[in-house]
Amino acid sequence: MQIKSSCESMCVDYYEIKDINGKIDTQNRLKVLTFMGETMKKGVINVWKMAEELDDYLQNYNYKVTINTKRSPQLVLKRRDYYVS
């Protein structure tokens, strides 16, 4: 899923993630924050936190859903410092 700010300068992408064996993690997503085409931050976020953030972005900050399709899962090796709080 991808959402963009009303001026389209800020973009947030959410991807399914998989481990080295190809197993999909159903509880977490990779969040990629991009500003003016440059990646600012990447991290893994819990699906419940993602849902809360999506509601906040869409209702309070005029973000729009630009891609609402299932995208390719991204390989993420579990590292404690890679998780978004």
C-alpha positions in Angstrom: 0.0 0.0 0.0 1.2 3.5 -0.7 -0.2 6.8 0.6 0.9 10.4 -0.4 0.5 13.8 1.1 -1.9 16.2 -0.7 1.1 18.0 -2.3 2.7 14.6 -3.2 6.1 15.5 -1.6 5.8 12.9 1.2 5.1 9.3 0.5 4.7 6.3 2.8 4.9 2.7 1.4 4.0 -0.4 3.4 5.2 -3.8 2.2 4.7 -7.3 3.4 7.9 -8.8 4.7 9.4 -12.2 4.5 12.3 -14.0 6.2 15.3 -15.6 4.6 13.3 -18.8 4.0 10.5 -16.9 2.2 8.0 -17.2 5.1 5.7 -14.2 5.2 5.4 -12.3 8.5 1.7 -11.7 8.9 2.1 -9.4 12.0 4.5 -6.8 10.6 5.1 -4.7 7.6 8.1 -2.8 6.2 7.4 1.0 6.3 9.3 3.2 3.9 9.1 7.0 4.3 10.1 9.1 1.3 10.3 12.8 0.9 10.8 14.4 -2.6 11.8 11.0 -4.0 14.5 10.4 -1.4 14.2 7.7 1.3 14.2 9.2 4.7 13.4 6.2 6.9 12.8 2.5 6.8 11.6 0.3 9.5 9.3 -2.6 10.5 6.0 -1.8 12.0 3.3 -4.0 13.6 0.1 -4.2 11.4 -2.1 -2.8 14.3 0.2 0.3 14.6 0.2 0.6 10.8 -3.6 0.6 10.8 -3.6 3.4 13.4 -1.1 5.4 11.4 -3.1 5.0 8.2 -6.2 6.3 9.9 -4.3 9.3 11.3 -2.6 10.1 7.9 -5.9 9.8 6.0 -8.2 11.5 8.4 -6.0 14.2 9.9 -3.3 15.0 7.3 -5.1 14.8 4.0 -3.0 11.9 2.7 -4.5 9.9 -0.2 -4.2 6.2 -1.0 -2.3 6.0 -4.3 -1.6 2.2 -4.5 -3.9 -0.2 -2.8 -2.7 -3.5 -4.2 -0.7 -6.3 -2.8 3.0 -5.7 -3.5 5.9 -8.0 -3.5 7.1 -9.0 0.0 10.5 -7.6 1.0 13.2 -9.6 2.6 13.9 -8.3 6.2 16.3 -10.0 8.5 15.1 -9.7 12.1 17.2 -7.0 13.7 16.1 -5.3 16.9 17.2 -1.8 15.8 15.2 -2.1 12.6 11.8 -2.0 14.3 9.7 1.2 14.5 8.3 1.9 17.9 
